[in-house]
């Protein structure tokens, strides 16, 4: 059985892309992780807008995904 080639790693300035995933549904956050982790993306989760703001004030992100 042939395997699909490994996806390219997403990077910015020679470092992994950092994505903040904000969703109150744990399953939705997990699905996003399953799509992004194979691309080498660092996924950080937040359950609420307040948690997202705290994370954003403490560390840099390249992208924020939220519902």
Secondary structure, DSSP 4 states (H G I P E B T S, - for coil): -PPPPPPPPPEETTEE-EEEEE-S-HHHHHHHHHHHGGGT-EEEEESSHHHHHHHHHHS--SEEEE-
